[in-house]
Amino acid sequence: MGKQTRSLLIKLLGSALILFILFRLIDFDKAEFVEILKQMNLKYYLLSLFGVVIVLAIKSFRWQQIIKNEGYTYSPKKAFGAYLASFTIGIITPGRIGEIARLYYLREDCDISFLVSFRTIVTDRIFDIGVLFMLAIAGLFYYSGIIPDQVYLAVLAGISIFFVGLFMADFVLKNLRKKERLSQNQIILFVHESIKQAIDRRALKLWAITLAAYLAFYAALALIFKAVSIDLRIIDIALIFSVVGLVTILPISWAGFGTREVSLVYLLAFYYIPAETAITFSLLQFTAFFLWGSLIGLIFWFAMPISLKQIKEDSRLLKQLVSRKKKTD
């Protein structure tokens, strides 16, 4: 049994165990669950299906701008296709190698080095991880009672903590690069150059694009909530799903199954939303964004074929490169 297959099986078992414990702990009413599905507002739900395409389109434009900032030309159309295709590849393969697929598409169309192309992907992820951590910190402050009843103050605290951390990282890396022994260290150089695009003069445009992407994401989630007769403010949806996103990063389940349901049941209870509705919403959200999104991405993958074998090989080469750098340093 290969390492990736073993990892997938462990995650599937993790999801099954978490869901088993969840349903043992809550008083889940199957009849109520079925009734919620029957009464679902299909109009709102169908509208939410446009969300994944809009969100990925905006994010692909951000990535295209990052590539442009690196001094290379890559068309928004190709960036969109690569983003959609890699989204599907990332879902159907273990280890989230979909990001490597984007690297492959970019290098196929641009005369760009492996390291610079990979840096565009890391920089792109910094913006997503930034939003996740800003709002997840805000959510932890808000739901834990550290900053109760002041949701916008909690958000301000989360944003402040993240950017203070980002500028501190930039300061530390800048000083490390001044040391003769570390001035040519490729890992320090790589990380520093990736972070710089999130805080230099070009960053405002990239953060504005990121804000637009997440507003579209939260709006689509609001439509799914409306489909099950729940009205929540965008700010509440943002906090809930940032905490959920932080929890689902944990490598203990497949595609976030189990960890997503547990966190949603817990967080939506703050809004007096029953477990049956929370789990119904979770399944609808998974279908709208992951299953539906992966089907659309599959079309782009067929239109822009790429070998999974090649992607896995690139992934292994990248891991070897990082490992070799660590040993030599």
C-alpha positions in Angstrom: 0.0 0.0 0.0 1.4 3.4 -1.1 1.9 6.3 1.3 -0.8 8.4 -0.3 -3.3 5.5 -0.3 -2.6 4.9 3.4 -3.0 8.6 4.2 -6.3 8.7 2.3 -7.6 5.6 4.2 -6.6 7.2 7.6 -8.4 10.4 6.7 -11.5 8.4 5.7 -11.5 6.6 9.0 -10.9 9.9 10.7 -14.0 11.3 9.1 -16.1 8.3 9.9 -15.0 8.3 13.6 -15.6 12.0 14.0 -19.1 11.7 12.5 -19.9 8.7 14.6 -19.0 10.6 17.8 -20.9 13.6 16.7 -24.1 11.7 16.1 -23.7 9.9 19.4 -23.4 13.2 21.2 -26.3 15.1 19.6 -30.0 14.4 19.6 -30.3 14.1 15.9 -33.9 13.9 14.5 -33.8 12.1 11.1 -37.4 13.1 10.4 -36.6 16.8 11.0 -33.5 16.4 8.7 -35.7 15.0 5.9 -38.3 17.7 6.4 -35.7 20.5 6.1 -34.6 19.0 2.8 -38.2 18.8 1.5 -38.9 22.4 2.4 -35.6 23.7 1.0 -36.0 26.8 -1.2 -34.6 25.5 -4.5 -34.4 28.9 -6.1 -31.9 30.2 -3.5 -29.9 27.0 -3.7 -29.6 27.1 -7.5 -28.5 30.7 -7.4 -25.8 29.7 -4.9 -24.3 27.3 -7.5 -22.9 30.3 -9.4 -20.8 31.2 -6.3 -18.0 28.7 -6.8 -17.4 29.9 -10.4 -17.5 33.6 -9.4 -15.2 33.1 -6.5 -12.6 31.0 -8.4 -12.8 33.5 -11.3 -11.9 36.4 -9.0 -9.1 34.4 -7.4 -7.7 33.4 -10.7 -7.6 37.1 -11.6 -5.6 37.8 -8.4 -3.2 35.0 -9.3 -2.8 36.5 -12.8 -2.0 39.9 -11.3 0.6 38.3 -9.0 2.2 36.7 -12.1 2.2 40.1 -13.8 3.9 41.6 -10.7 6.7 39.0 -11.2 7.2 40.4 -14.7 5.4 37.8 -16.8 2.4 37.8 -19.0 -0.3 35.2 -18.5 -3.8 35.8 -19.9 -6.8 36.0 -17.5 -8.6 33.3 -19.6 -5.7 30.8 -19.1 -5.4 31.7 -15.4 -9.1 31.0 -15.0 -8.9 27.6 -16.8 -5.8 26.6 -14.8 -7.5 27.6 -11.5 -10.7 25.6 -12.3 -8.8 22.5 -13.4 -6.5 22.6 -10.5 -9.4 23.0 -8.1 -10.8 19.6 -9.4 -7.4 18.0 -9.3 -6.9 19.1 -5.7 -10.2 17.5 -4.7 -9.8 14.1 -6.3 -6.1 13.6 -5.3 -4.7 13.3 -1.8 -2.1 15.8 -0.6 -3.7 18.8 -2.3 -1.4 18.6 -5.3 -3.9 20.7 -7.3 -1.7 23.7 -6.5 1.2 22.0 -8.3 -1.1 21.6 -11.4 -1.4 25.4 -11.6 2.4 25.6 -11.5 2.5 23.1 -14.4 0.0 25.1 -16.5 1.8 28.3 -15.9 5.2 26.9 -16.9 3.7 25.3 -20.0 2.6 28.8 -21.3 5.3 31.1 -19.9 9.0 31.1 -20.0 9.2 31.2 -16.2 11.5 29.4 -13.8 10.2 26.6 -11.5 11.0 28.7 -8.4 9.3 31.9 -9.6 6.2 30.1 -10.8 6.0 28.3 -7.5 6.4 31.6 -5.7 3.3 33.0 -7.5 1.3 30.1 -6.0 2.7 30.6 -2.5 2.0 34.4 -2.7 -1.5 33.7 -3.9 -2.1 31.4 -0.9 -0.9 34.0 1.5 -3.9 36.1 0.7 -6.3 33.3 1.3 -4.6 32.1 4.5 -4.5 35.8 5.6 -8.3 36.1 5.4 -8.7 32.8 7.1 -6.5 33.7 10.0 -7.7 37.2 10.4 -11.4 36.2 10.7 -10.6 32.9 12.5 -8.8 34.9 15.3 -11.8 37.3 15.3 -14.2 34.4 15.6 -12.3 32.8 18.4 -12.3 36.1 20.3 -16.0 36.6 19.6 -17.4 33.1 20.3 -15.1 32.4 23.3 -16.4 35.5 25.0 -13.0 37.4 25.0 -14.7 40.1 23.0 -18.4 39.4 23.4 -21.1 41.4 21.7 -18.6 43.4 19.7 -18.2 41.5 16.4 -16.6 44.4 14.5 -14.1 45.0 17.3 -13.2 41.3 17.2 -12.7 41.6 13.4 -10.5 44.6 13.9 -8.4 42.7 16.5 -8.0 39.8 14.1 -6.9 42.0 11.2 -4.4 43.9 13.5 -2.9 40.7 14.8 -2.4 39.2 11.4 -0.8 42.3 9.8 1.4 42.8 12.8 2.6 39.2 12.4 3.1 39.7 8.7 5.2 42.9 9.1 7.2 41.3 11.9 7.9 38.3 9.6 9.0 40.8 6.8 11.3 42.6 9.3 12.9 39.4 10.6 13.5 38.0 7.1 14.9 41.4 5.9 17.4 41.3 8.7 18.3 37.7 8.1 19.1 38.5 4.5 21.6 41.2 5.6 23.7 38.5 7.4 26.5 37.3 5.1 25.9 33.7 6.0 22.2 33.8 5.1 22.2 36.4 2.3 22.1 33.8 -0.4 19.8 31.4 1.4 17.2 30.4 -1.2 14.4 29.5 1.3 14.7 32.8 3.2 14.8 34.7 -0.1 11.8 32.7 -1.5 9.6 33.3 1.6 10.6 36.9 1.9 9.8 37.7 -1.8 6.4 35.9 -1.4 5.5 37.9 1.7 6.6 41.2 0.2 3.7 41.2 -2.4 1.2 41.1 0.5 2.5 44.2 2.1 4.2 46.4 -0.6 2.5 49.1 -2.7 1.0 46.5 -5.0 -0.7 44.7 -2.1 -3.7 47.1 -1.9 -5.0 45.9 -5.3 -4.5 42.3 -4.4 -6.2 42.6 -1.0 -9.1 44.4 -2.8 -9.5 41.5 -5.2 -9.3 39.1 -2.3 -12.0 41.0 -0.4 -14.2 40.8 -3.5 -13.7 37.0 -3.8 -14.6 36.4 -0.1 -17.7 38.7 -0.3 -18.9 36.6 -3.2 -18.1 33.4 -1.2 -20.1 34.7 1.8 -22.9 35.9 -0.4 -23.2 32.4 -1.9 -23.2 30.9 1.6 -26.0 33.4 2.6 -28.1 32.0 -0.3 -27.6 28.4 1.0 -28.6 29.6 4.5 -31.7 31.2 3.0 -32.5 28.0 1.2 -32.9 26.4 4.6 -34.8 29.4 6.0 -31.9 30.9 8.0 -31.0 34.6 7.8 -27.5 35.5 9.0 -25.5 38.6 8.5 -22.5 38.5 6.2 -20.2 39.3 9.1 -21.5 36.3 11.1 -21.1 34.0 8.1 -17.6 35.3 7.6 -16.6 34.5 11.2 -18.3 31.1 11.2 -16.6 29.9 8.0 -13.2 31.2 8.9 -13.3 29.1 12.1 -14.7 26.2 10.1 -11.9 26.7 7.5 -9.3 26.7 10.2 -10.7 23.5 11.7 -10.9 21.7 8.3 -7.3 22.4 7.6 -6.4 19.7 10.2 -5.2 16.6 8.3 -7.5 14.3 10.2 -10.4 13.9 7.8 -11.2 13.6 4.1 -12.4 16.9 2.4 -13.2 18.2 5.9 -16.0 15.7 6.4 -16.6 15.4 10.1 -14.6 18.4 11.3 -16.8 20.7 9.2 -20.0 19.2 10.6 -18.8 19.3 14.2 -17.7 23.0 13.9 -20.9 24.0 12.2 -23.1 22.3 14.8 -21.1 24.0 17.6 -20.9 27.5 16.0 -24.5 27.7 14.6 -25.8 26.8 18.1 -24.7 30.3 19.1 -27.5 31.5 16.7 -30.0 28.9 18.1 -29.8 26.9 14.9 -30.5 23.2 15.5 -28.1 20.4 14.7 -30.4 19.0 11.9 -30.3 22.4 10.1 -26.5 22.7 10.6 -25.8 19.3 9.1 -28.3 19.9 6.2 -26.5 23.2 5.5 -23.1 21.4 5.6 -24.1 18.8 3.0 -25.7 21.5 0.7 -22.5 23.6 1.0 -20.3 20.7 0.2 -22.4 19.8 -2.8 -22.5 23.4 -4.1 -18.9 24.2 -3.7 -16.9 21.0 -3.8 -18.9 18.6 -5.9 -20.4 21.1 -8.3 -17.2 23.1 -8.4 -15.2 19.9 -9.2 -17.6 19.0 -12.0 -17.1 22.4 -13.6 -13.3 22.1 -13.1 -13.4 18.7 -14.8 -14.6 20.4 -18.0 -11.6 22.7 -17.9 -9.3 19.8 -17.1 -10.6 17.9 -20.2 -10.2 21.1 -22.3 -6.7 21.6 -20.9 -5.5 18.0 -20.3 -2.6 17.4 -17.9 -1.2 14.2 -16.7 -1.7 13.4 -13.0 1.5 11.3 -13.2 3.4 14.5 -14.2 1.8 16.5 -11.4 2.7 13.9 -8.8 6.2 13.8 -10.2 6.5 17.6 -9.9 5.1 17.3 -6.3 7.8 14.8 -5.4 10.5 16.9 -7.0 9.3 19.9 -5.0 9.4 18.0 -1.7 12.9 16.7 -2.6 14.0 20.3 -3.3 12.8 21.6 0.0 14.3 18.6 1.8 17.6 19.1 0.2 17.6 22.8 1.0 16.9 22.1 4.7 19.8 19.5 4.8 22.3 21.9 3.2 21.3 24.8 5.4 
